[in-house]
Amino acid sequence: MKQILEKLYRHETFTSDESRKILIDIASGVYNNYQVASFLTTFIMRNITLDELKGFRTALLELAIPINLGEYDPIDLCGTGGDGKNTFNISTLSSFVVAGAGISVAKHGNYGVSSISGSSNVLEALGVQFETTQDGLKRQMDTANISFLHAPLFHPALKHVAQVRKELGVKTFFNMLGPLVNPARPKKQLTGVFNLELARLYQYLLEEEGVQFSIVHALDGYDEISLTGDAKVLTNRQQLVLSPKDFGFAVQSPESIYGGDTIKEAAQLFLNILEGKGTKEQNNVVLANSALAIQIAKPEKDLLTAVEIAKDSLFNQKALDKLNLLKQTK
């Protein structure tokens, strides 16, 4: 690790193969927590390169427990986190809206590290049991049209860094990797990222994989469509800037999408929205992100039509039904 850190201190970069080996060694317990913490914090000080991202991703996918849900052709809705905004669980709520709209979802998620409540925190609090097997995930798909892949169960490598990440409490390159290492390897993806440089790296990697995608970065810093301003969106076909009015909504305040101060608050807010008790602003931001995902699966639909499909799922409680069915799946 000394040589690795010295290379970082000299502002040198790693090849894809070097990055892969470093992460495999970290996952194998070659380095202690202090060394891993030094590596992660040093890496925070500069942007990751494409080769490094590819190498780290390759390592995690090699070490992951493989899952095949190809028969469902699912979509994943997943953000990097790390934007420091502490919004409510928008992508997870949108996942249920999309599932309620008849589109299969393989949602990859984890406990919050740099936020109060990650997708795993809120779903666990609401009574969802995490599945560990492909058969279990297929039962979830068959029953609820959505499966949830709790990252630590499918990425044993993460257990060697979980405590370090928790104690650091800031975003690291593991945030950047999360949406890229869904073990089900879905071919459709709505991904939010915390900066534009990372969006371009994602675009390259997902195009290389043959994924149908929309990559989102709100220009005021959110890793999702926030409706607090404009957002840059990169797809397989184009790059564009979307404003709230493109979804049929008004600009709203950052306070309107705040996620609460505890996991209990986050879970109650989540349930309120699915039960039709959300505020207009909370509903709108979920609908906007859901609409983008629906467009990936149904590219023939224009954005406003996709918003109407999302409204039907949310307001007719089809999304809530999917949550209840998922909770009942054993």
QUIBELWO-V320806 format. One record per residue. RES is the residue in one small letter. D_CENTER is the distance of its C-alpha to the mean C-alpha in Angstrom with 1 decimal. Layout:
BEGIN
res={RES,RES}
d_center={D_CENTER,D_CENTER}
END
This chain:
BEGIN
res={m,k,q,i,l,e,k,l,y,r,h,e,t,f,t,s,d,e,s,r,k,i,l,i,d,i,a,s,g,v,y,n,n,y,q,v,a,s,f,l,t,t,f,i,m,r,n,i,t,l,d,e,l,k,g,f,r,t,a,l,l,e,l,a,i,p,i,n,l,g,e,y,d,p,i,d,l,c,g,t,g,g,d,g,k,n,t,f,n,i,s,t,l,s,s,f,v,v,a,g,a,g,i,s,v,a,k,h,g,n,y,g,v,s,s,i,s,g,s,s,n,v,l,e,a,l,g,v,q,f,e,t,t,q,d,g,l,k,r,q,m,d,t,a,n,i,s,f,l,h,a,p,l,f,h,p,a,l,k,h,v,a,q,v,r,k,e,l,g,v,k,t,f,f,n,m,l,g,p,l,v,n,p,a,r,p,k,k,q,l,t,g,v,f,n,l,e,l,a,r,l,y,q,y,l,l,e,e,e,g,v,q,f,s,i,v,h,a,l,d,g,y,d,e,i,s,l,t,g,d,a,k,v,l,t,n,r,q,q,l,v,l,s,p,k,d,f,g,f,a,v,q,s,p,e,s,i,y,g,g,d,t,i,k,e,a,a,q,l,f,l,n,i,l,e,g,k,g,t,k,e,q,n,n,v,v,l,a,n,s,a,l,a,i,q,i,a,k,p,e,k,d,l,l,t,a,v,e,i,a,k,d,s,l,f,n,q,k,a,l,d,k,l,n,l,l,k,q,t,k}
d_center={29.9,32.6,32.8,29.0,29.0,32.2,30.6,27.7,30.4,32.2,29.1,29.2,26.2,25.5,25.7,23.2,25.5,26.0,22.3,21.9,24.9,23.9,20.6,22.6,25.2,22.9,21.5,25.1,26.2,28.5,27.7,28.0,25.7,27.7,27.3,23.6,23.3,25.5,23.6,20.2,22.0,24.0,21.1,19.6,22.8,22.2,19.7,18.5,20.2,19.2,21.3,19.8,16.2,17.6,19.6,17.1,14.7,17.9,18.9,15.8,16.0,19.7,19.5,17.0,18.5,18.5,17.6,19.0,17.9,19.2,21.8,19.3,17.7,14.3,11.4,7.7,5.7,1.9,3.0,5.4,7.2,10.8,12.2,14.6,14.8,14.1,13.3,13.1,10.1,9.9,6.9,8.3,11.7,11.2,10.3,13.7,15.4,14.5,15.8,18.8,19.5,20.2,17.2,16.0,12.3,11.0,7.9,6.6,6.4,8.8,11.4,11.3,12.9,13.3,13.0,15.1,12.9,9.5,8.6,11.2,13.7,13.9,14.2,16.6,18.5,18.9,20.3,17.9,19.0,16.7,18.0,19.0,20.6,20.2,22.9,21.2,18.0,20.4,22.2,19.1,18.7,22.4,22.7,19.7,18.1,14.8,14.0,11.7,11.3,11.5,10.8,14.2,16.1,15.3,15.2,18.5,18.4,16.1,18.9,20.9,18.7,17.2,20.3,20.5,17.0,17.7,21.1,20.0,17.6,16.3,13.5,14.5,13.6,11.6,8.9,9.5,9.5,6.4,4.9,8.7,10.0,9.3,13.0,13.7,13.3,12.7,14.6,12.8,9.4,8.2,6.1,6.8,8.7,11.3,14.3,16.0,17.2,13.8,13.2,16.5,15.7,12.6,15.1,17.6,15.7,14.2,17.7,19.3,17.5,18.6,15.2,15.5,12.8,12.3,10.9,11.1,12.6,14.8,18.1,18.6,15.6,12.6,9.1,9.6,12.9,14.7,18.2,19.7,20.7,20.0,16.9,16.9,15.5,15.9,16.5,18.6,21.5,21.5,20.3,20.9,20.7,20.0,21.6,21.4,24.6,23.2,21.4,24.6,23.6,25.1,23.7,22.7,22.7,20.0,21.6,20.9,17.2,17.7,16.0,19.1,20.5,19.9,17.8,20.7,20.5,16.8,17.4,20.5,19.0,16.4,19.4,21.5,19.4,19.4,23.1,24.0,24.7,22.0,23.4,23.6,21.2,18.5,19.1,19.1,15.8,14.3,16.6,15.8,12.1,13.3,16.1,14.2,12.5,16.0,17.5,15.6,17.1,20.3,21.1,24.6,23.5,23.7,21.3,23.6,24.2,20.5,20.5,23.5,21.9,19.0,21.8,23.7,20.9,20.2,23.8,25.4,23.2,22.0,18.5,20.2,22.1,19.1,18.0,21.6,21.9,18.9,20.6,23.8,22.7,24.3}
END
